[in-house]
Amino acid sequence: MDQIPVFKPLIEDEEKNAALKSLEVGWLGMGASVGEFEDALKAFIGCDDRYVVAVNTGHAALHLAMMLIGLEPGDEVITPSFNNVADFQAILAVGALPVLCDIREDTLCIDAMKVEELIGPKTKAIIVMDYGCCLADYDDISDLAAKYNLRVIHDAAHSIGSYYKGKKVGMFSDICMFSFDPVKTITCIDGGALVVKTQEEVDLLHQMRLVGMGQSAGEMYKNQRAWTYDVSCLGFRYHMANLHAAIGLAQLEKINDITDSRQASCILYNELLEGVKQVRTPKSDFMDVTPFHYYIRVNPEYRHSLREFLKNNSIDTGVHWQPGHWFALLSDVRKGDLNVTNMVGEQILSLPLHSNMESATIMKIVKAIEIFFSVPRVKREK
């Protein structure tokens, strides 16, 4: 019996043909397809007053965002502790320090009411991260940022295609980042992007993503390069490759279908799991979101044994994530009350969610969960 993975990219003939065509062109670095991908992403978001810069990973996008806002050693960035390691590492990479904030129990996104308690003289920015199938309170965070003159980095790695109060994610943020890694809703094999407000920020990002070289992106988007250039800033090898952009373009073409199928799968999960009293499901109707992954919450005394039971029934699961303050690297950073984060970190469990997932697959997964909880279980110590 084939194992059902937690994540599975939607790779079809369109992506294979796009990759082959890109290889046949023979320009393997950053070129025309990258420019086309940026234009297509901007058009999809509908952000006429903003600019899109593509890079090679979501982490690269986060790192460049920290550099773009001028963080210096000793500066502080408030971030949910319930976050991906990439955000913490991006903060540390510029010498700044993460300050770990709690999350709301209903959305698992940063709790704006607890953010203000953590703002201090060294605070320079706030990370707002969307999680799974829920969006953060961006308006509340924006009000705080305006009050204290802070920058906001919107980590939208989970939420491309989603809407916040009628506005598509990417069109309203201070700085917004997307991730297109192998398991994301749409993939470029690997890739990321930043959405920024000014041409000056674009020009700086173009240099920083290309090891500081001041080559014209316009020239490179013609599949050619300049051989003389200046270097005036610190930079990294963070540019996106044509092959990855070509696959991303093919993925963007089908994102509406991807959204529809993922919404339907999450709705079905919620409906089928409603009668399993030991399982807590996301508080969402999924109508305004393109869900990245589907999660449940269970008693931590049973989480490990449930995962083992599902694995033995050919169903993979995941834990997204371990809270940041549980890591040795962040044990000494400043933090607030993290009661909700601690509770959720012990309970969270990701179930398989794929684009174009068959209903029968979801029914099989739910049936296995029902069987697990239908018999007495020996509690397992945390």
Secondary structure, 3 states (H helix, E strand, C coil): CCCECCCCCCCCHHHHHHHHHHHHHCCCCCCHHHHHHHHHHHHHHCCCCCEEEEECCHHHHHHHHHHHCCCCCCCEEEEECCCCHHHHHHHHHCCCEEEEECECCCCCCECHHHHHHHCCCCEEEEEEECECCECCCHHHHHHHHHHHCCEEEEECCCCCCCEECCEECCCCCCEEEEECCCCCCCCCCCCEEEEECCHHHHHHHHHHCECCECCCHHHHCCCCCCCCCCECCCCCECECCHHHHHHHHHHHHCHHHHHHHHHHHHHHHHHHHCCCCCCECCCCCCCCCCCCCEEEECCHHHHHHHHHHHHHCCECCECCCCCHHHCHHHCCCCECCCHHHHHHHHHEEEECCCCCCCHHHHHHHHHHHHHHHCCCCCCCCC
